[in-house]
Amino acid sequence: MAIEVGTKMEGKVTGITHFGAFVDLTGGVTGLVHISEIADSYVKDVHEHLKINDMVTVKVINVDKDGKIGLSIRQAVDKPPEQQQQQQVPQQRGPRDRGGRPSKPGGGGFGRSPSFDDKLSRFLKDSEERISNLKKSTESKRGGRGGRRS
């Protein structure tokens, strides 16, 4: 059987690493299930979900030119139709600032989002202030205006 993207297959877990699990497919071909493709929930340790010699159903998600096969266990599981729709339509959230908080409407003032130039000038201003503060604190620890003592 040819291995094509989208095909669901049975396989046997032959190895487990911190980044995923190797699964032996038909014909002695081995593919990798990345840790992010093991379950829908967060996977901290692969060993909590899989063991060597476990039989698993996997879906082929990519085949590289060099023969590497990417597999997914979570995509191979058939979900009820309402869960599939929720997964396909991402939640619409408003814009967020760097702290993850919702940003103020308008973002950059005057009812528009900040342009690249606005962001760059703000970054440069903040950067210059930080460098200035760092130099001041360093000079005070050295005891002077940056001159070396003999």
N, C-alpha and C positions, 0 to 999 in steps of 0.2 A: 504494500500500500504506500503510495507516494505521500510525503508529508507536505501538506499545503496549509497556508494561513486560513484559519477559521475552522479547521478540522478538530473534532473532539476525539480523544483517544484514551485508552487505558494505559497506565504505566506503573512502574515499580520504583519507589524511592531508593536510590542506590547510594546517595551521599548527601550530607547536610553540612552547610557552612553558615557563617554568621550573616551572609547576604542572600541566602536562598537554599534551594534543594535541587539536586540533580535527579532526573527521572529517566529511567531506561524505557524507551518506547519499542515498538515492534521492529524487528530487523536489526537489533543491536545499536540503534541510534539513541543518543542521549541528548536531552534538552535540559534547560535550566528554568526553574520557577523562581523568579526573583521574590524576595521577601515581601515586596509590596503587592504581589499577585497571589499570595497564599490565602488571604481571607479579606472580607470586607472591613473588618475591624483592624485596629492597630496591632501589628505583630512585633513584639519586642524580641522574642526568642523563637526561632524556627522550631526548636525541639518541643515547644509547648503545643504545636499543631501537627507535626509530622514525626514519624520514626522511620528508621531504615527498614526496608522491606514492606512498607505500607503500599497497598494498591490504591492509586488515585486516578480520577478522571481529570484530564487536562485538556485545554484548548490551545492550539498553536496560534500564537499572536504575531510572531515574526520569524523569518528564516533569513539569516544574513548570507552574503555572498561567500564568506569563508566557511559556511556550514553550521554556524552556531544557530541553535533553535531556542527561541524564547517561548515559554509556556506560561499558562495561567490556570490556577485551580479555581479562583473566584469567578472568572468569566465562564468556566465550564458548568457552573451550577445554574440550572434553570430557575429563574425567579418568577414570582407571580407578575402579571402584567402591570399592576399599579406600582410595584417597586421598580420595574424597568423604566417607566415613564419618569419617576422621580429622579432616577439616576441619570437619565439623559438630559433633563432640564435642570441646569444648575440654579441654585437659589440666587435671586437677584438681590444684591446688597448695594447699598449706597457707597459712595467713595469713602475711603478710610485714610486717616493720617498714619504716620509712622508707628504710633503707639497702638494701632488697632482700633482706635476710637473713631466713631463717625466724624467726618470732617464737616466744617461749617458749609452751609450752602454757598455756592459761588466760588469757593476755594481761594482764588487769587485776588479777590476784590473786584469791584465794578461788575459783578455778575458773570464773571468768566473764570475758567480754570487757569492757573498760572502757566505761562509759556515756558519754553525751555530757557530762554534768556532770563526770565524772572527767577526761575529756580537756580540757575547758574550764579546770578548776582547774589542771591541770598546765601548760597553755599560759600562763595568767596568771602562775603562779609563775616559769616560765622567762623570760617576757617581763620581769617586774619585775627579775629578777636581771641580765638583759642590760642593761636601762636603767641600773641601779645601777652596774654595771661601766663602762658607757660614760661616765656622769657623773663617776665617780672618775678615769678616765684623762683626761678633758677638763679637769677642774679642776686636775689636777697639771701639765698643760701650760701652763695659764694662770697658774699660780703663786699659788694661794690658794683661798679658799673661794667662788669664783665671783664675787667682787666685782670691779668694774672699777677699773683704775688711772687716776689722773688725770694 
